[in-house]
Structures are given as structure tokens and as C-alpha cells.
Amino acid sequence: MGSYARIGFALKDSIIFVEIILTMKFATKAIHAGVHPDPSTGAIMTPIYQTSTYVQDGVGNHKGYEYSRTLNPTRHALEKNIAAIENGKHGACFGSGLAAIDCVIKMLNPGDEIISTNDLYGGSYRIFNTIFAKYGLVFHFVDMQNPDAVDALVNENTKLIWVETPTNPMMNIIDIAAMSQIAKKAGALLCVDNTFATPYLQNPLDLGADMVMHSVTKYLGGHSDVVMGALVCNDDNLASEMYRIQNSSGAVTAPMDSFLVLRGIKTLHLRMQRHCENGEKIAKFLLTHPKVDKVYWPGFETHPNHEVAKKQMRGFGGMISFTLKGNQLQDALDLVKKVSIFALAESLGGVESLIGHPATMTHASIPKEVRELSGVVDSLIRLSVGIEDVDDLINDLDNALQ
Ligand SMILES: *Cc1c(COP(=O)(O)O)cnc(C)c1O
């Protein structure tokens, strides 16, 4: 029901949209793109259209909305807003980041092959390997810092290259433009999970990607109060497929959550500036600390992919991983318990600082041998640096490291 109307509606909208993308700068788009005062009341904030259906004047005579799985006005405003800040024409929002990934993989057919990075977000690895592999899709996991290694896996069945950069939790940087060349040569789609960088720091579509995926749960929402996913693309046919699957599988997001994220994105640029500033100071503090062994943060000139990061990102973000001297599991477990401002929790990208232990938390679903190959060792600790006062954050870490 309704999916064709949704596509037509979205495509008509996209014409106005390209103008917005071309004329507005990031901060203006974050606040204004996709939203306009409510025509019936003048309310400046997009109302929470908490409705499942829409009354029609006559059969087929509606205002663009028929049923809220297909399209809901609050979600629609958010979809346009996220598309605009990613410099894309079409956006779709889902019930979680994984539901957005689910949509992309459902564009493929049995026998198709997917090349993905080997230090992938644990949940992405799990949906690929434990849900989709049994439907005959073939997944390859490779160190994508080396484009030749990706090229070597390409064959006529390669239909999708799945990139996550910076990677989680090792903060490796993958060259999106180089991946785009490989994908184009192979006739495959390139999809980039842009959750860690956010559209404020990196726009994969501008670097040649076909699709961008977000766990909106993280920086876009930004306040640790919503679970949501999003996809953005430019190609009209790809968008039709995306909306068809969104409507057919039905993993859509709710009006209230859409409202919260619209509100969150209005300060994305301000939050990201502070995440970047705090991240840099904390990365530098950790680097000189006698208890700390390695610090993984793409802003360091010594980071193996610093040059690629400088080329494709406008800043280095607030995600940092580090290991402890001696690499003892217990030392890491003690540290994450001793901090008092940093909260021990999964997730990232909120205003508050979080600390996590990938080997037992986010990456527990990846076998030990597999995760250690990519650097997720027992003493690895991951920080999502928030926007609190950085001196307090540094003191907190310093005390916990004693
Ligand atoms: C959290 C996360 C996901 C999954 O998103 P959910 O909203 O939790 O479903 C995917 N990729 C990355 C990089 C993430 O951090």
C-alpha cells in the first residue's frame, strides 16, 4: 500500500531539495532543511504527527500521506533534513541502525557477494553472518586500509562494498574515494556507515559513495534518548528500492522519535565542534600517560591513515581507543569501574562521556581470535568523549588510571 505514492512524493520533493543542498551551509541546513512552520497553526517546530492514517477527500485524493508505515509527516521532515546534511537527495529513517543495514542488504539477491571491513561494528558483523549468510549471500571481511586487498576479492558476483570509517573501535580510516573507484569498476554499490564521523565531519556521497548509512542513535540524535537508523542516497532508482523495502519490511521509526532527532540535529554542528576539541585534548593527555600503551585517534600525525583522514574528514571527532601497558584484562575492567564522570555503557555519540570495553561489550559477539586479529585486545578501552568540561574529564581519567 502506498509505496508508489511515497516514491513520487519523495522525487518531487527532491527538486526543491537540490536547491537547498546547493545554497545552504551546514549549520543552516541542520536547522532549516526539511522543516517549515506548520501550515495550520504556524508552529515553528514540526508537530509530532502521532497518527497511523490520513483522511482522504475521495479515493486516491490525499495530501501525500496515506498510512504512516509508508510515510508520516514528522518522519518525512527528518528524512529530508538528514538527506540535506549528507548532501544527498533522498533519506529514509528506520527503527534502528541495524534496520537501515537490513534494508541495504535486502537490495541484494542470493549468490551476491559483499566485501566488508574486518573491524566492523559487532552488530553489523552479526546481521551479515547470522541472518543474511543463510539466504545465500556471501560476505568477505578484509582489512580495507589496503585497497589492493579489496580489489583482490572483487569478482562478477560482487554487488556491494560496505565501508565503516573511522572503524569501531580501532579508529582505522578507510579511503572512501579509493573504495568508490573499486566499486565503480566492479559495478557494485558502495555504502558507507558514517555513524562515527557524522555528516559534519565527512560526506561519503561527495567522495563517490552510492549510499550513506547512520546509526542515528549516536551523534545525530546526540542525547542518548532514541534508537534509530537512516539511509541517504542520490540516485532516484536506488531511492525507489530503498523506499520500497522500507515500506515492505516496515522497520520504520516513530513520530516522537523523529521529533527528538530533528531537535537533536539542530545542534549537531555545535556538539561536534566540542566533541572534536575535547577529543583532541584527551587523546593528547592519554598519549603522555605512563599507564597507557597505544592511543588510537586519527588526528595524530603518527596514525597510519592520518593523511587519508585529513583528505576526507574536516575534523577527527571524539572517539578514542587506547590500550594499557601490560595488556591485562583486569586492569581494563578496574579502570572502567573507577571512572565517575565517564559512564560505563554501550553506545556513543551523546552529550555525556561514555567508556566501554569492546572485548566484553560491543564486540563480544565476534570470536576472540577474529577480534584480536584486528586489534581488539583485552586491555582495549573505548571512549566516546562528550561535551562536558574537558578538565573534569581529564581529571576523571587521571584518577581512574592511578
Ligand atoms: C551503533 C552502531 C550501529 C547499529 O546501530 P543501532 O542504532 O544500534 O541499530 C551500526 N554501526 C555503527 C558504527 C554503530 O556504532
The ligand as a Gaussian input file, in Angstrom:
#p B3LYP/6-31G(d) Opt

LIG

0 1
 C       25.515000       1.542000      16.864000
 C       26.064000       1.302000      15.506000
 C       25.341000       0.591000      14.535000
 C       23.989000      -0.025000      14.826000
 O       23.025000       0.950000      15.068000
 P       21.765000       0.732000      16.077000
 O       21.099000       2.052000      16.034000
 O       22.325000       0.360000      17.395000
 O       20.961000      -0.378000      15.486000
 C       25.914000       0.435000      13.286000
 N       27.142000       0.938000      13.007000
 C       27.857000       1.610000      13.910000
 C       29.194000       2.155000      13.534000
 C       27.357000       1.820000      15.186000
 O       28.089000       2.480000      16.094000

